Amino acid sequence: MSLNSRIKSLFWKIDDSNRGLLHEKAIKPFENYPLKFSDSRVNDAVGYHNNQWFHNEIAVRTSATVEPQYGYAVEGLNNIVGSSIRTRGNLPSPIPMLKAKFLGGRRTLKKAVLIDGSMGINYFHFLSDVLHKIYLLEEHTKIDCPLLIGKQVYSKPFFQFMITNSELSKYDWQVIDQPISVDELYVARPMPYETEYWKRTKHLFIKEDSAPSKRNAIFINRKGTRRILNFDAIKPILEKFGINEVDPGNLNINEQAKLFNSATHVIGIHGAGMTNVMFCNYENTKVLEICSNNRIGTQYYWLCTALGINWDMMLGGEADPTQSFELNPEQLETRLNQFFH
């Protein structure tokens, strides 16, 4: 452990007692789900995660100071409210809190909702773990106060688009740019795959599902990490089946929503771009996720299952240090023939 990490671990204390508890739930929503996927390795991996992990949500009311690095709620000088933490290995620098305590320089609010510090820089985590806090807390308080959000998340184009071009514009979004002391602070962690939460977010941009009259298949590609190394051999197969290659990162959220809602078939590499299946016409869309054979993720299986979307996964080769992998062209062609019938 580095000296800096040791100082942080000695300074901070984490309180999991959750005083001011308003609501708490922990379940295994996909436990013992029947699994009949075409690859037994997928069945094994999904089954393990379904039965291993608890999904939980919590809502807490406290009097605390929000520190600016990760957006944790801190009672007193150094007591972090456990429910405000998502990644416990990341502890903030004590310096801003010490300065605020002894030199001043903090803001004060009577009431606020703590939305996020930095987790929401990832598109998937913003939707599954951050935005849905609003829906959960609406059940426990009137949201007539500032919503506190970290600087990194606030500057993200997808966040700016959402709070400018949807019903989210009605909220008083305030950036956590210094310690903020709040007399009545609401902290929440929503159930990540709660069907109604996702439907409400979809409804921000899709009021009525499209009904395509013909097949509209799209392929979500990736560049950089977690990409298909032999994509030059894969692309002709996609073209043969009339599959359109897309990069959701080049579109704003409204454009992404319309694209995915009009799709009948979605093929994509495991990654944040797959989050957009939330915008699909659930009953009329099939999803084929592509993953390396040694890093099988279940996030989009859970999302599709919660939304009632027909989902399957194809495995490629073993991931390299960048999580990228090769995909067998002949096997892909076989799977696509099955996928479209």
Salt bridges, closest charged atoms under 4 A:
ASP15 OD2 - ARG19 NH1 2.46
ASP16 OD1 - ARG88 NH2 2.63
ASP39 OD2 - ARG41 NH2 2.77
GLU57 OE2 - HIS23 NE2 2.78
GLU75 OE1 - ARG19 NH2 2.36
ASP129 OD1 - ARG86 NH2 3.24
ASP129 OD2 - HIS125 ND1 2.71
GLU138 OE1 - ARG200 NH1 2.99
ASP144 OD1 - LYS111 NZ 3.00
GLU167 OE2 - LYS207 NZ 3.32
ASP209 OD1 - LYS202 NZ 2.84
GLU289 OE2 - HIS270 ND1 2.54
ASP312 OD2 - ARG335 NH2 3.18
GLU333 OE2 - LYS240 NZ 2.28
